[in-house]
Amino acid sequence: MATTREASQAAREAKLDELHERLTGAVEQLVSGEDWARALAFAARLRARSFSNTLLIWAQHQGAYEAGRVPEPMPTYVAGYRQWQALGRQVEKGQSGYQILAPVTGRFASSNPADAETWRRLGKSEKPRSGEVVRSKMITVKPAYVWDASQTSGQPIPEPPAPTLLEGESPTGLWDGLADHVRAQGFAVLRVPHEGMIHGANGVTDYTAKTVAVRENMDPAAQVKTLAHELGHVLLHGPDSDEARQHRGIGEVEAESVALMIGAAHGMDTSGYTIPYVSTWAVRVDGKEPGEIVKATGERVRKTALLILDRLDTAQVTDGAPPGLNRDAPHREETSRKQPSHEAPERRVTPLPEPETRTVTASATQARAL
């Protein structure tokens, strides 16, 4: 007879299998360049979460909208059950949460951090030895649940200012912020009068001369989009990068995708971004299936765009985390310990989340990617 622990483990594995199947289905829907662009524009609205979790939330929210359980086709703010409680809101009775993948981390200690062989995992209550360095590392994932703001009620959610743009207009401060980031990488930013000076292109990155050139005979929005594209190249595709990735078209896809996410995060129109059909670049490479390449590319793009956006002092749309939420604070998203179902329980007055007692916690960086 299976023990309670074995039964719990089996249930978790079944949930993970279901999640991976759902994620595979969401990836397989990204057929055309337009599909990919829509997915990235959506990911820009939830950029605090991993690309895979963004796809999972997207697919499940669409299902909830079609079933009439949520009023809008796009989610606004997404958070865990106890996170909503901490913000003075309660998930409504009967509202099913969106299942995502949450990282499980462990603590590791070493007296010689440079030697990978010396790292050992610490037990739940184990303290490091004198002189040891302790680091957290993700060791696996577990199923967790989040809910959209429309599935909750309670304290009003403050609305931060959102950028508003006229057609062809560039967000205030975006060009200067991107240019500063380019210069921080050791490249000079050049503005040339017309495309004839840069081989007919909108922009060109020269790794040898360490320059980024953008033509000026475009509207400000197009110039900013081009500079973001070239910054994507600077950060991702230097001379030491994997030539096979660039040869198969992923280099251009990544740069354009980074630009798209930056534009979407600033409320810019992303309909003019050109990305080829997924089947032309998400081909099998080094034994990896196309679906795995799509997920890896999406996450690489998201992380690069997030790195850029975090350095910009510009007005940006929400990243999907409710205003006032401390995502770096320890919390439990797994609901199975206290809630047997992923549906909200009866409404009740609930105190703030109980203190987290686990010694295994996600780092700030990992927490942002939930």
N, C-alpha and C positions, 0 to 999 in steps of 0.2 A: 504494500500500500504506500502510495506517495505521501511524503511528509508535507506539512503545511508550507514549509520553505520551498520544497520542490514544486508544489502546485503553484505557488506564487511566481516562481521562476518560469515555469511553463506558460503561465498566463502572460507574463511580460514578453516572453519570446514570441508568443502568438501575436501580441499587439505590435511588436516590432516588425514581424513579417507582414502584417497588414499595412503598416505604415510604408514599408519599402515598396510594396505592390502599388499603393496609392501614389507614391512619389514617382515610380516608374511610369505609371499611367499619365501623370501630369507632364513629365518630361517628353513622353511620346506625342503629346499634343503640340509641342513646339516644332512645327513642321516648316513654316515659311519664315522669311525674315521679318515679316510683320508680326507673326506670333511671338518671335523672340523679342522684338522691340516692345510689344505690349507687356510681356513678362518683365522686362527690365524696368519699364516705366512704373509698373506696379511695385517691383522690388525697391525702387527709389523711395516709394511711400512707406515701405516697411524695412528700410535699409539697416535698421538696428539688428535685424535677424538674418540668419544665414540664408543663402539663396535657396537651399533645399526646403527650409521651413517656410520661406516665402511662397514657394510653389504649393506646398501642402495647405497653407492658409488660404491661398487663392482658390484652389480647387474646392475646398470645403465651404468657403464662404459663398462661392457661386451656387453650390448645392443648397445651402441654407436660403439663399435669395430666391432660387427657383421654387423652393418649398414654401415660401412665404414666411419664413422664420425671422428674417432680417429685412429692414425696409429699403436698403440701398445695395446696389450691385458691388460696391467697393467698400471694404472695411475702413474704418477711420483710425481708431486707437485699439491696440490689441495687448492684453495682459493676462496674467494668471489669476486664478480665483482669489487667492489671498492678497495678491497685489491690488486687485480692484477693491477689496475690503479695506486695505490700508489707505486707499484714496477716498474712502467714505461712500463706496458704491457696492451694490450687491448684484450678483448674477441672478437674473430672473428665473423663477421656477420653471423647469422643463426645457431650458435652453441648453442644447448640446454644445459642448466645447469643441474646439478644433484641435485635433491631435497633432502634435509636433514631436520632433526629436530633441531631447535635452541632454547635454553632456553630463557624464558622471566623471568626476576627477578623483585622483588619489594623491596623497602626499608622498614625496620621495626625498630621501636624504643621502648626502654624500660628503665625505671629507675631502674628496678630490673632484670637484665638479667638472674639470676638463676631461676626466676619464669616464666615458660612458658606462664602462663595466662596473664602476663602483657605486652606482646609484641603487638604492634598495627602497622598497615600498614600506612605509610606516603603517603599523596597525592603527585601528580606530583611535585608541587612547595613547598610543606609543609616542614618547617624546624623543627628539633627536639626541644623539650623543654629543658630547662637548666638541665644538669645532666643526660640526656638520652644517652644511647648507641645506635648506629645505625649499623645495619647489613643488608646485602643483602641476599635474599633467592629466589631460583627458585620457581615460582608459577605455571608456565605452559610452554608449548612449542609452537612454531610457525613454519610454513614451511619457509625454506630459500633455497638459491641456491648457489652451488659452481661449479667451472669449473676446469678441468685438464689443466696443462701447455700446453699440445698439442693443446688445443682449443684457445690459445692466441698467440699473436705475439707482438714484441717490444724489449725492452732492454734484452740483454742476461741474462740468469739465471746462476749465479755462481755455479759451481759444487764443493761441499765440498769433501774432501778426503774420500774415502770409504774403508773399510777394505777388504783385499784380503787374502784368506787362502788356504793353501795346504790341501789335504785330511788328516784328523786326527790331524791337527794342532789346537792349542788353540789360540784365539785372545790375543794379547799382553795385559797383565795387568788384564785380566778378572778373572782369578782364585784369584789373590790377592784382587781384588775389592769385589768379592763375599764373600771371606773369612772374610774380614773386616766387611762386613755387617752382616754376621752370628755372629761374635764376638760382634758386637754392640748390638745384641739381648740377650747377656749374655750366648751364647753357645761357647764351645770350638770346634775347627776344628781338626779332627784326620784323618790321612792318614794311612790306614792299608794295609799290603802286599797283601792280597788276600781275595776273597769273603767268604772263609770258616770262617773268623773271624767275619763276620757280617751276619751270617745265610744265606749265598748264595746270598745276595743282592749286588747291585752296591753301594748303600749307605743306611745309616740308621740314623734317627733322634731319639735321646733318650731324651724325655722331662723331665724325672726324673733326669738323670745324667747331663742334659744340654750339650749334645755333638752331633756333626754331624760327622759321619765317612764316608769316601769315599775310595774305594779300589784303589790301585795304579797300579794293573796289567791291565790297560786299556790305550788306547792312550789318549793324553792330551785333545782332544776335548770331549771324552766321560767322562773324569773326571770332566771337567768344566760343562758339561751338567748335570751330576749327582749332583754336588754341587748346581747348580741353582735349580734343582728339590727339594733338601732337604731344601734350603732356602725358597722355596715356602711353604713347610710344616711348617717351623718355623714361618713364618709370618701369615699363614692362619689357621693352624690346631693344635693349642695348646690344653691342657687339658680342657680348658673352651669353646672350640668351639662346634658347634652343632654336636653331635654324629650321628644324623640321616643323615646329609649330607655325612659324611664320610662313614657310613655304606652302603649307596647306591652307593658308588663308586665315588662320586663327588670329594672327597678329593684327590684321586690319579689323577683324571682328571685335577683338578685345578693345582696341583703341576707340572705335566708333561706339562701342557699348559703354565704355567709361564716360565718353562725352555725353551720351544719351542720359545716363544716370545723373550726371552733374546737372545737365539741363533740366531734367524732370524734377530734381530736388529744388530747383529754383523757379518752378512753375512755367518753364519754357515749353513751347510747342515742340513735341518730339516727332511729329508726323513726317518731317522731312529727312529724318535720319535713315540712311541707306545701309541695310545689312543683307547680305546674300542669304539664299535658302540654307537652312541648317544642314541639309544633306550635302551641301558643297564643302562644308568645313568640318562638320562633326563626323569625320570618317574614322575608321578604326586605326589607331596609332599605338604602337608598342604594346599590342595585346589588349588595349582598352576598348571597351564597347562604346559606340557613339553616345549612348545615354550617359555614361560616366564622363565622357569628355564634355558634354553639355553642362552637367552639374559642376564639374571642376572649373570650366570656363566662366560660368555664372558666378561662382564664389570668388574666383580670382578678380573678376571685374568688380564685384561688390566691395571687396576689401580695398582695392585700389581707389575706387570712387570715394569710399568712406574715409580713407587716408587723406584725400584731397579736401573733401568737404569739411572735415574736422579742423582743417587749418585755415579755412576761409571765414572772414568776418562779414558774412552776407546774410540777408534774410532768406531763409530756406523753409520749404514745407516741412511738416512734421515727419519724423522718422518712424512713426507708428507706435512709439511709446507714449502713454498718456502723460500730459504735463504734470510735473511734480513727482513722478515715479522715480525712485532710486533703483536703477537696474543693477547697480553694483552691490546692493545690500543682499546678504544671504537670504534665500527664500526657498520654499518647497513648491514646485509646480506639480509634482506627482500627486494625484488625488486619490489613489487607490487605498491609502492607509486610513483615510477618514471618510472617503466617499466611495461607495462600491460602484457608482456609475459616473459616467462623464456628463450626466445631466445635472443641472443645478438642483440642490435639495430645497426643502421647504424654506420660505423666507423666515429669517429670525434675526434678532439683534446679535451681532457677532463682534467681539472685541478685536483689537488690532492683532496681527499675526503673532503667534507665540514665538519666543526667541528661538533661533536656529541652534540646535545642539550638536549637529553633525560636525565632525572634524574634516570631512571631505566637502570642500566648497569649490565653486568655480571662481577663477580669477576674474578680474574686471573685464579683461579682453574677451574671455570665453563667455562671460555673462551677456555681453552685448550681442553675441552671435546666437543666442537661444532662439 
